[in-house]
Amino acid sequence: MTSQNVLQQLQQLPECPVDDEVLHQTFVTAYGQLSSMRKRLKLDDLEKRLLDNCLSALEQVQIDINLRLNHEADTYNVLAEALEHVQQELDQHSVLAAEIAQIRLEAKNAADEAIQEARIREGEAENRAINAENARDRSAGALVTAQLALTTLNQEFTHYRRKNPERLAADLQERDKTISQHRADRKKQSALIQELQQKLNIADKEVGKERRLRGETANELIKLTALHNNLKERVEFHDGQEDVAQFLLQLPDGSGDVGCYIYNYHFGLSVFHGIRDVSIETANFHYQIRTAMMLAMDVVPGIWGNPVFRILPDLLPMWDTAINDELHERIMTRLALDFPRLHKRIIDGKAAPVSELAIPARALNALVKAGYDTVAAVGGELPPELVKVKGLSEATVDEIRAAVNSWCIAWSKTNGDIENLKNPNTRRR
């Protein structure tokens, strides 16, 4: 009987119905019955000691039974492990035997293949030997033929030398001269090609330099042409032929009128103190309003295309707003020429409703009621004028101006920055 059969029989043995749990419950029941009897019976000390001894003996019996069961279980486990170890060794031996048989079979097959290959190589070697013998025979025949041909050539050459000895030497000398001449010509051609290549490189450099100069000249010409066109446009714009606009201001009592004239000046003008942040300081133009009484008011362009000036107190009651409109149109014309990006921002500001400003609703309603319906209208108004609007305080006006500035910053992020309007290095006249 093999160890595997023994393991199978051990595994097929029926399990004992009395396991450790059943024995434990039996002893627990016995302990419980004895404890109940001890509590209910009135025993003297001797009887109690006897009963306690019975309990101790019963506990010892349980311990002995557990030890016996553990010993048998350990014995069974040791026997099973031993049988499993023996079975593993048998399996390993079986594997080794199979491997040995496979190795023997492979060795036999390899030997047979080697014998067959050796026989094939032997046949091939015999064929090569036969072919070598045939080649040797053919070579021997070719050698004999070559020897006969060489003998014939030597005889012919000897006969030729005897017949034409001087001509042969002359031909050899002529050939040597021709070869030497060809070599000299080739050397001269190489030197000539090298010289021509150097000249070609110099010519390429000169051509590249000339092309760069022509490109730079063309760029300069384009710049000069653009400058000339700009200057021509400006000269045509500032040729001194602008119409001097005339306005008549009616006196309050109706007794007469006062003539006002708008003149263009093609150079910048320093702005008044306190309003520098709403005007273009670097503008190279300004205007002047003159009256028949030889009184003048200088006008500078505002950053919203509005005219910035101080009306004479005597003219304030009879002022005509058409003068402001005329100045605004002239300023916008000049801004389109000198400050195109600022001109575009003003146009967009005129199209933007005042509701785009981030200001309180109360201030927005006050501006709308006062007629300021666009961003440009609010931005072009001077702070002292905004303070006069009902519902606006100086603090609210500061908030409105800050909101206008924020709108301009947002516009620049989308459309690009405007021209520099405040350059401290610009000379003012």
Secondary structure by P-SEA (a helix, b strand, c coil): ccaaaaaaaaaacccccccaaaaaaaaaaaaaaaaaaaaaccccaaaaaaaaaaaaaaaaaaaaaaaaaaaaaaaaaaaaaaaaaaaaaaaaaaaaaaaaaaaaaaaaaaaaaaaaaaaaaaaaaaaaaaaaaaaaaaaaaaaaaaaaaaaaaaaaaaaaaaccaaaaaaaaaaaaaaaaaaaaaaaaaaaaaaaaaaaaaaaaaaaaaaaaaaaaaaaaaaaaaaaaaaaaaaaaaacccccbbbbbbbcccccbbbbbbbbbbcbbbbbccccccccccccccbbbbbccccbbbbbbbcccccccccccccccccccaaaaaaaaaaaaaaaaaccaaaaaaaaaaaacccccccccaaaaaaaaaaccccaaaaaaccaaaaaacccccaaaaaaaaaaaaaaaaaaaaaccccccccccccccc
